[in-house]
Amino acid sequence: MHKPLYSDPADHIESTDPVRVSRYRGITRLNHWVTALSLIVLALSGLAFFSPHLYFLTGLFGSGQIARWLHPIIGVVLFFSFLLLFLQMWRLNLPKPEDTTWVSRIGDVATGHEERLPEMGKYNAGQKFIFWAMSVLIVVLIVSGIMMWQQYFAGLVSIPVRRVATLVHALAAVAIILVFILHVFAAFWVRGTLRAMTRGDVTGGWAWRHHRKWLREVAGRSSKGPAE
Ligand code: HEM
């Protein structure tokens, strides 16, 4: 049998085996999940101290004392873990002119009319908002947390300042829990996104639909791939 002189490359792309675009390296994914787990542990232990009604949550850690001891330590883990993510991602989260259009067409985002939106880079304005909100809130939490950490920093601030720090810490904690819920909701809501942080890649269709400018940049780069 003769081999065809010309074979269309599209013939080899089957719908069950879509083109994959690399989005995150393994080390970045590990970094992300350490950060995520830290925030979950902090939220659960922190909520336990927030109200007597939630004190039962200390049961997850063995006892109230263990939860109280663990909470600030994991706070330090979160800070450094997020810092590593921040150093890798801050540039890609800087505002761009197309972000203003994206925000002004938020209705189209919500209804899935992405054809009416400008082409997006690696992150859209919503993701950028979450990134910067998390960055600011984590700094506020670590600074106010250290002011409250009497085991190591007892004489650092006066009692009235420590009281203000406690209030600021609680408000920032509520805010970051809300931002966290938004982030997780978006990760599940936009189908195909989760695998970016689990397997490290997305389908070509996902990239084309949601982050076309990024896909074009990636396609123009070396075959080594875009993972960051
Ligand atoms: C169970 C909880 C979480 C889930 C399911 C989740 C899921 C994801 C997914 C799927 C992505 C990739 C999005 C994309 O590339 O388009 C992502 C990115 C990211 N996540 Fe999470 N995440 C969780 C918790 C967290 C927490 C707690 C933090 C920080 C405190 C965090 C910080 C980030 C950052 C900084 C990015 C990069 C996106 C950007 O810079 O805007 N995530 N997450």
Residues whose N, C-alpha, C, O or C-beta is under 5 A from the ligand:
A	BS01	HEM	T35 A36 L39 L85 M89 Y123 Q127 K128 F131 M134 V184 A187 T193 L194 A196 M197
